[in-house]
């Protein structure tokens, strides 16, 4: 009996333990209705441009809401703009959302109830917060548009003419609501522009003219910074207000009239081609004008002009001795309300007198450019018979080689003139009708033009220098065929900064550190003509590879004194040897009078056409140019001489012919002076190596 009770107790205990275990296991694994990320609420961001019916997000909750699943989802709020799709975890949009809160709510807060199926547990409430994000769904709207602007035609360009342009964008603060303004392209869009595209201030870009354009329209655009942007256009109507900015104007610029016969006081002149008349060009103002003579002199004393009508009449009786030549009167029409506004016209009055021919001027002054072509009319010898064919003569028959005169008194070119040849021509002209005659002085001035470019002596300069500061490297000379032109020399190129050139063409080294290798630069010559002309020439300067000689010696210090003395001794021995050779050569030349120094004349005769090409500039028209001017500065040494480039690469200029009686000491200067010695070159006269050096191909390189 005891055993039965024991077995029953054990079985009951085991069953109870199993039930507890199953209950515990089932409770720990049931995570339905909990959010997957362990949060207590859900947050969603929804753009306001989402359409109704679209899915805005999915609730991340454990469990299966499908039919036959483990959970059921429903919203607590019945009228919410958000709905939960049946059998899913998707939230859908029932009504439109609007960030601005106009067409819908700008934010939504709902409660989602999740129920565990097949349990008696109460439902879980999951808070859901939906935030609406802004979208570029609003276009800018102009305030008080369209716009009208009344502006005076004398408004200065650059003036702010309109500051009331303004547009508002209802999008939230940010790029979607930031507005920029612009003037749209159109027929008159070039008159205005916005001072700043972010502000609605219009500025005048172009002068206005009432007489040309009285009113016009300009299209203006306001656009936000969205992608793509929203924009709105409006119209600006501009009315130009007339201002007194125009002078009066005569119907004709020139009038003619004849003195009536008999020439009595008060007689009115018959004016052609019509009566004298002027009007105000400011059409909106149309101010009246009055007429006066704009000049003084004897001719004006014969006439008077009516102030209001402009009628011209004789102010006194004329005698036979009055008005022998046509009188040219200047008439002025002045605006009555503004004396600063006026116009001028000429009235030529002639008198029909049966007398001799007369020139209208005792001296005729004509100007003609030296570039004028043959046949051009220089001037006309005006006389009291403008339409009559006469015979003309000149005092100097050589003038007719350059000029021609026809029967109308027109002076024309028969040959082109040259200012550099002769700037003025003065002669006397005679006119006759076969019965009477008259004469006058003619002065023809030739106007200079800038027809020549500057020219350099050589097309390439090459110098060898020691590198000492302010060292005179050489002289670069340029000239211009135009008579009055002045030349200005400048340097260019990457190495130009270490040199400077004087107005006289001296190329010098600046006071800088030691230089090595080869420096390339250019010299530009610019004349003073209008427009100026310029020419350039390349220059090559060779520096010692290890600096100047003085620098080399000083860098050795006191420890190199024995070597220095040895070097000087070697140089002295070399000089003594060279002198001995020269003395022997001179003695041999004296004993053989027919023997001369090797001549370079054959080399000249074999020069190519390019080397004997003549310059077109008249300054150097008779001189033969060579390809390179080559010279070397400083004291030459064997080390420096070994670095002199081969004349086959840079040919030196052909030297002048040396006379047979020349001494053994010959030098060649860089300057172009024929027999003059440069004052600047005498500074280093003691450093000149007077020994002539002949290269294999007889080209000459001279050392300074």
Phi, psi and omega in degrees: 000318178296324181293319178301311179300326181291314181296320178298320179297318181295317180295320179295317179298319180294317180296320180295319179295320180295320179296316178299318181295315180297319180296318181295317182296318181293323179291322182289326185271354183271091180252020178301146179073004172268145178287145185293328181271005179078005181278169180258353180208165179244145178232136179229144174248122185236130177287144183290347179267010174293138182278157178295135182096349180281154178276127182259350179167175181230132180283126182269081183239145178287140178121164183246113182274359182292162178303132184081008181277199187254344181226161174231134183244137176206157179267145178284323182275128183277321184263022182291145175289357180247141177231155175258125181293133181300137178073009179225175174257011186275136173263130181241157184268122180265326179226158183292143175256153181214122180297327181278352178074022181266306183266358181180177181291149179269351175200154183223135175234122181229164177241124178261125180260125179246125181246137175275121180284154177066021175225165176263009182292145176291160180289149176269139178259121179249110178292137178232123181249120181247120180253134182267128178261152185283148174226156182280077183250006180236137176267152175299149180235122179290142176262130177060035177264159359287166186255151178231132182232124172256120187223139180285147181289346179264011178298133184286140176299135183100355180283141173284115188256341181206124180242008186262006179287122183207139178225148182240137176247125185280000175293162180298159182304126182151197183296332182287342180249357178279127187249138171238149187245149178207155174265122183287145177301140181186183184301327184235023183289345182280359179278334186226157171207157177277133180299321176217131185295343179268357178233147183269051180252117180270139180237141179283127181257338190219141181298145178261155179216113182298322183291338180263317185217111184272325179205153180197167180246146176230131179271134182240142181237137171247129186220136178273183185257025179284170177233101357284157184283154172260142184218158177218138181247151174215176186243135172251117178263124184250126174249118180275127181265129182293142177226163182279075182243005182242139175281157172299166182218136175280151176295330177224147179278333183228138177232152176231154179203157177244145179287125180291152177249132355286150183281081182260156178301134179091351179295131182273135179281139175272112188263140175238150006278350178201175178297150179292125184209137176226155181217157179281127181283347173282095188297326180287338181260309177051056182286146177289157181236160173232159190244140175213165171277139181249060180178168179230158178142176183296320183299327182288339182287344182279344190228163172219154184235137179288132188297321187263323185266338182081011179286133181254134179220169179284135179272347178198169177289143178258142176261176181293339181271356182268144170057058177287335181238158179300138179258130177256115182253138177261122182254137182244129174251117186246139178289131187292324182270357180206098183293347178281350179256115182208169177221157183235147174213162182247145175234116179261118183249125179239160181235132181279095179244136179269076179225188187287168179289144181217134170286145180282345180225140176286334178223128177259125178250117178240147175237138180217136179283145179293348178268000181296137181284164177295136179100348182289145180278123181276320181181177181232135177277088183291141180217184183278006175229074189294333184255013183256138178277125183236172175254138183236145178226160178234157183283335182238114182294338178293338178297327182289351173284336182253328185236158175229146180233124177266181185288346176272002180080020180269125179266122182231166181276132173258340181210145181296143181262158180226118181299322181291335178280311179201123185274342184219147174230123181237125179207176181246138180245142180238141176232142180214147174255010182097342180240308179244165179210166178207163182223159178205157179270138180243129177236109179257117179259127178272124180271128183285142171234159182275088186257348182246139171275152175300153179230143175259155179299315181237149177281354179203134178244138179223124184234148175240121188233167178271339180094013179287143178301143180061020181291136175284106182283319179168179181245130178246115188248135178229157180214164182228138181287343177285135193297315188258008182283139174253141183257143175240128182257131176226164180247147173216172182111167185292334182258010185292336186291341182269002179233165168215155183233137181275164178301334179276000176095010179281122178266120183232160179266136178289165179280080179233186181290180180295147180237152180228158172080213187241133177248130178247133179209175178231148176249126182248127176253123181240128180272175185261015180288174179229109359284155182290150174245154182216157176216157182226159179219138178281145180230133177241127180241124180261123174259152172300142183294334181243028178090182183282166183297318180299320180296321180295316183293316184290336183284347182283337177077184182289335182292340181263018181301314178300319179294322178298315180296321179295319179296317178297322179296320179295320179296318179297319178296320179295318178297319179298321180294319179295319179297319179298319178296320179296317179299317180295321181292320180294317179299319179295323179293324179291323179288335179243088185300330184284342180279134179232169175298148179306128183272146178263005182297319177300325179296324178294320182293336180267007182294147180288161178302328180295325182282334180261015179296136181267145181283145179278340179293128184298340179295327183238029186296332183259011184247143179268129181265144175251172190281325187217135169262117186237133179205163181225136180258163177088186180268115182287145175229170180299323181293319180289318181299329180292342181263002178290127182295151181298136178295348176289334177274316179236085184296138179277160179292153177291127181287160175294155180295127179271135175293152183293339181268013181293147179285174182286349180258108180233140177228157176234131181265155177282331183286169184263004178297135186291305182236009183266150177254127179296133177296327180288334183280341181286350180294329183248028184299330180285345182266004185282129173275109187275004180277122179293139178243122178252127178272167185303318184266019175066008170287151187249129170241122186253139183253137175246000000 
